[in-house]
Amino acid sequence: MIERTEFKGKPVLILKRNAEDKYPFSFGASKARLILENIEEIKKFVEENQEQA
């Protein structure tokens, strides 16, 4: 589940596991860009740590 909102006038994405998620993950455009620049390393990290998720 993804929501779009604003924080201090800047756009923010909020990622939730479900509608009742108590601890959503939120970030703005700057962090989104950083994630995209490092997406392959993030994918590798997830693959290496599948059991812990």
N, C-alpha and C positions, 0 to 999 in steps of 0.2 A: 504494500500500500504506500503510495507516494502522495504527499501534499505539497502545495506551493504556498508560501506565505512571504511576509516581509519582516525584517528586523532592522530598526533604525533606518527605514526607507530603502533597504537593499533586499533583493530577492533571495529567498532561502528555500531549499528543498528539505523536506522531512521524510525520512524513510522509517516505516513501521512494519513490524512483522504481521500485525493485525490491528484492528480498530481499537483494541483495548491495551495495546503495547504501552507499558509504563515508562520505558526507557527508549524513546525514539532516537534516531541518529539524524542530526541536522547539520547542514553546511551551506555556505554561500558559493558564489561563482568562483572566488579565488581558490577555495579548497577543492571545488569540483574540477577545476583546471589541473590542480596538483594531482588529484586522483587519476585523471585521464592520462597525464604525462607518465604515470607510474603503474598503469593498469596491468601490464604484463607481470611485474613483480608482485602485485597484489594477487593476481590469479595463481601464480606459483606458490605464494604463501598459503592460500586457501587449499590448494591441492596437497601441500605438504602437511597440513594440519587439519585434515578432514575429520579425524577422530575426536578432536577436542571441541568441535563446533556443536 
